[in-house]
Amino acid sequence: MIKDVDTGQHRQIDVLLTIETKGHCLKIVIDAKYYTKKLSVKNIEEVVGLAQAVNADKVAIVAANGWSMPAEKKAKRVRMDLRLFSTEEALSLLLEWARIWDIRTSTLDKIFGPSEELLYHAITPIGREGGGADVIIYREFITGFTYVTSDLTAPESNQVSSEIGNYELMICTRSESKWAAGIISNIAQYTLECAINPSHTMDYGFPDTSKLEAIVFVKPDLPAYVFLGREYGILLCVGITKPELEYAFRISSESLIKVLEKNKILPYTDFDRDSVV
């Protein structure tokens, strides 16, 4: 029995998996539905309400006999992942995910320093429609905030390999920014479809108050990122203005990166800065 965060009443949950590692705590609800009929929209709404009531970060439904089409649409609407699993299979999958996540984040900590207790969780797992990557926050790597994705590198990754292989994304800001964390969480999903290489540029919808309109990707000078016997890459995302994007098209992205370095813009993304070209 788990207390409802709103009412204080106890709620019945089939499995509540709590993973505590490196100062982070992830709560995952696993709800088993061994019904003779397919899951309905009402069943989905019940599980969503249950997960919200106990403040869970992620939720999985074990469906013995599948689900209806309206239920699937509802699940997608609320960004829930539906799969056919036994309880043992679901638990095993989540424990393996937790093991890889722990090793990965411990390795990233060796590069960026100790991570913050706060972790930005993607509501929908990476690889699903509307999904994104979880993002770790670092305060001791440089002055300011460094955000790093933590879902892309693994021995068996679905990411499209780039010139630097399988990689995580990072972005740096001078002050705290949920927008920055959201940027790399969203782009992480795109890397499952297309390769992003150093010096590539990408249009991006920054806040209306920002002068930035695109991103240039830079290979940062970092120690080797190695875990489970394999080396991975890290790609820095830097926000750029429209004139800077045009400069990259007209001259080259490599030249733009040098200009950004000369003007002490790198490695930061400053949302309200002026153009340097």
Secondary structure, DSSP 8 states (H G I E B T S, - for coil): -EE-TTT--EE--SEEEEEEETTEEEEEEEEEE--SS-B-HHHHHHHHHHHHHTT-SEEEEEESS-B-HHHHHHHHHTT--EE---HHHHHHHHHHHHHHHHHHHHHHHHHH-SEEEEEE--SS-TTSTT----EEEESSSSSSEEEEE-SS-SSS--S--BTTBSEEEEEEESS--HHHHHHHHHHHHHTTTS---TT-EEE----TT-SEEEEEEE------EEETTEEEEEEEEEEEEHHHHHHHHHT-HHHHHHHHHHTT-TTB--TT-----
